[in-house]
Amino acid sequence: MVKRWVVGVAVMAISILISTAPVRALQAAAGPLERLLAQVPDNSKLSRTLMWYGSLSDLERVLGFQIASYDELQKLPKQQQAAYLQDVGTQVYYSPFSGAARPVDWKGVFGIDTFAIDRELTVGPAAPNWYAILQGQFAATSTIAQALKGLGYNAAPSANGTLYSLGSDNAPSPNAQVSRLVTGNYNRLLVTDKQIIAASSDAMIQAATAGGNMIGSDPAYAALVRALETPSTIENTTLLSAVLFSGNSDVLGNAAGTTPLPQYQTAGLGYRRNETNRFWVIALVYADANAAQQAQTILASQLGTYTSQGKGGPALFQGWTTNVKVVPSADNKSQVVIATMQLPQQTDVSLIDLVQSKDLGFLATH
C-alpha cells in the first residue's frame, strides 16, 4: 500500500563548503528524539549498536496535512501524495512494528491505528534482538485490548502498562493472522494509551524497561542528538528520521577507496525538511578537538568523491549542496562534526537503503 517512489538522478556538480566561521555551542530544548532516548536503557548490545527513529506524522505536518486513515491518504491531491510517498520508506523510516506498510490490516487485526502513531524508535541491530517504542494516542483499554484478547494474547498488569503475551520467545506467533503480519515481533506488547513497546521475547521487553542509566544521559549521545535535532542546525526544518550508531558499529560496510576518519564516539544520520527543501545531516561526536578538525577536512572531501560501495561511476552525492563544520556541544565536553547536505529536487539516493545495505564507507574509521 505505502510504496517507495524512485526518481531520476540529477547531474549537477556537487558543491562542498568547509565552514570556518565561528560557531556557537549546540543549545536547544529537548526535542522528540531526545525525549525518547531519555527512556531507553543504556545497553551495549542494543542501544549502543543501532537505533532507528522515524515520524510519518511529522512528515504530514511539514507537508501541511494530516492523515487519519488510508482512505484519506488516497484522497489527497496527487501533488501531496507524491511528496509524501517520495519520502516514506526511503528518507523517513518506519519499522516492521508500526504497520505503516499495511495500515488497514494492522487496525483490523491488532486494533492499533497506524495513523495514530506520532513517532517510533527501534532499538537494536535486527530481529530478534530488538524492540520498538511507538508513541501516539491509542485505544488501549477498549479496541486494542479486545483485539488482542480475541487473538489469544494473555494479559498481565505491569508497572509500565498492560503486558500482552502470545507464544514462545523469538518464535513465529501461534496465531496465523499475527504470524502473517509480524512473524514474532508482536509476541510481547506493553500497552498504554500513549505508548506501545513491542518485542519478540520477555528478554527484549525487560531490556526496554530495565531502568538504570539511560542512553540519552550519555554526553556523547546527548551531543549527537542535539546536532541532529536542534532547529539551528538547519533553520526552518524538522527532523523526521534518523539512525544512530556507536563508533565501533558494523553498519559502515565497504571502505574501499576512502580515507579513514579519526575514530569517533558515536555517529548519526538524520533527514530534515520543510515543505519544499530536503536535507541530510551527518553528525560525528569527538572528545578531541584536533581529531574533529581532521574529520571535518576528510569528510568534506570524501562526500564529493564517494561512489557507492566503491563500484566507480558518478559520485553518489553528485548535485548535492554540502556544508561541513565543527560545533562544540552544549557542555563543551565534545566536538561535533556536522555535515548538512541539501538534496537535489530529484535523487534516487535513499538514506534508509544506504544504511541497510551498509554503504557508508565515507564514514569508515581507522
Secondary structure as the mmCIF struct_conf table of DSSP 4:
data_model
#
loop_
_struct_conf.conf_type_id
_struct_conf.id
_struct_conf.beg_label_comp_id
_struct_conf.beg_label_asym_id
_struct_conf.beg_label_seq_id
_struct_conf.end_label_comp_id
_struct_conf.end_label_asym_id
_struct_conf.end_label_seq_id
HELX_LH_PP_P HELX_LH_PP_P1 GLY A 8 ALA A 10
HELX_LH_PP_P HELX_LH_PP_P2 MET A 12 ILE A 14
STRN STRN1 SER A 15 ILE A 18
BEND BEND1 ALA A 21 ALA A 21
HELX_LH_PP_P HELX_LH_PP_P3 ARG A 24 LEU A 26
HELX_RH_AL_P HELX_RH_AL_P1 PRO A 32 LEU A 37
TURN_TY1_P TURN_TY1_P1 ALA A 38 GLN A 39
BEND BEND2 VAL A 40 VAL A 40
STRN STRN2 PRO A 41 PRO A 41
HELX_LH_PP_P HELX_LH_PP_P4 ASP A 42 ASP A 42
TURN_TY1_P TURN_TY1_P2 SER A 44 THR A 49
STRN STRN3 LEU A 50 GLY A 54
HELX_RH_AL_P HELX_RH_AL_P2 LEU A 56 LEU A 63
TURN_TY1_P TURN_TY1_P3 GLY A 64 GLY A 64
BEND BEND3 SER A 69 SER A 69
HELX_RH_AL_P HELX_RH_AL_P3 TYR A 70 LYS A 75
BEND BEND4 LEU A 76 LEU A 76
HELX_RH_AL_P HELX_RH_AL_P4 LYS A 78 ASP A 87
STRN STRN4 VAL A 88 VAL A 88
TURN_TY1_P TURN_TY1_P4 GLY A 89 GLN A 91
STRN STRN5 VAL A 92 VAL A 92
TURN_TY1_P TURN_TY1_P5 PRO A 96 SER A 98
TURN_TY1_P TURN_TY1_P6 ALA A 100 ALA A 101
BEND BEND5 ARG A 102 ARG A 102
HELX_RH_AL_P HELX_RH_AL_P5 PRO A 103 PHE A 110
HELX_RH_3T_P HELX_RH_3T_P1 THR A 114 ALA A 116
STRN STRN6 ILE A 117 ALA A 126
TURN_TY1_P TURN_TY1_P7 ALA A 127 PRO A 128
STRN STRN7 ASN A 129 GLY A 136
HELX_RH_PI_P HELX_RH_PI_P1 ALA A 140 ILE A 144
HELX_RH_AL_P HELX_RH_AL_P6 ALA A 145 GLY A 150
TURN_TY1_P TURN_TY1_P8 LEU A 151 GLY A 152
STRN STRN8 ASN A 154 SER A 158
TURN_TY1_P TURN_TY1_P9 ALA A 159 ASN A 160
STRN STRN9 GLY A 161 SER A 165
BEND BEND6 GLY A 167 SER A 168
TURN_TY1_P TURN_TY1_P10 ASP A 169 ASN A 170
BEND BEND7 ALA A 171 ALA A 171
BEND BEND8 PRO A 174 ASN A 175
HELX_RH_AL_P HELX_RH_AL_P7 ALA A 176 VAL A 182
TURN_TY1_P TURN_TY1_P11 THR A 183 TYR A 186
BEND BEND9 ASN A 187 ASN A 187
STRN STRN10 ARG A 188 VAL A 191
BEND BEND10 ASP A 193 LYS A 194
STRN STRN11 GLN A 195 ALA A 199
BEND BEND11 SER A 200 SER A 201
HELX_RH_AL_P HELX_RH_AL_P8 ASP A 202 ALA A 208
TURN_TY1_P TURN_TY1_P12 THR A 209 THR A 209
BEND BEND12 GLY A 212 ASN A 213
STRN STRN12 MET A 214 MET A 214
HELX_RH_3T_P HELX_RH_3T_P2 ILE A 215 SER A 217
BEND BEND13 ASP A 218 ASP A 218
HELX_RH_AL_P HELX_RH_AL_P9 PRO A 219 GLU A 229
HELX_RH_3T_P HELX_RH_3T_P3 PRO A 231 THR A 233
BEND BEND14 ILE A 234 ILE A 234
TURN_TY1_P TURN_TY1_P13 GLU A 235 ASN A 236
STRN STRN13 THR A 238 SER A 246
TURN_TY1_P TURN_TY1_P14 GLY A 247 ASN A 248
BEND BEND15 ASP A 250 ASP A 250
BEND BEND16 LEU A 252 LEU A 252
STRN STRN14 GLY A 253 GLY A 253
TURN_TY1_P TURN_TY1_P15 ALA A 256 GLY A 257
HELX_LH_PP_P HELX_LH_PP_P5 THR A 259 PRO A 260
STRN STRN15 LEU A 261 LEU A 261
HELX_LH_PP_P HELX_LH_PP_P6 PRO A 262 TYR A 264
BEND BEND17 GLN A 265 GLN A 265
STRN STRN16 THR A 266 ARG A 273
BEND BEND18 GLU A 275 THR A 276
STRN STRN17 ARG A 278 TYR A 286
BEND BEND19 ALA A 287 ALA A 287
HELX_RH_AL_P HELX_RH_AL_P10 ALA A 289 THR A 305
HELX_RH_3T_P HELX_RH_3T_P4 SER A 308 GLY A 310
BEND BEND20 GLY A 313 PRO A 314
TURN_TY1_P TURN_TY1_P16 LEU A 316 GLY A 319
STRN STRN18 THR A 321 PRO A 328
TURN_TY1_P TURN_TY1_P17 ALA A 330 ASP A 331
BEND BEND21 ASN A 332 LYS A 333
STRN STRN19 GLN A 335 GLN A 342
HELX_LH_PP_P HELX_LH_PP_P7 LEU A 343 PRO A 344
BEND BEND22 GLN A 345 GLN A 346
HELX_RH_AL_P HELX_RH_AL_P11 LEU A 351 GLN A 356
TURN_TY1_P TURN_TY1_P18 SER A 357 LYS A 358
STRN STRN20 ASP A 359 ASP A 359
HELX_RH_3T_P HELX_RH_3T_P5 GLY A 361 LEU A 363
STRN STRN21 THR A 365 THR A 365
#
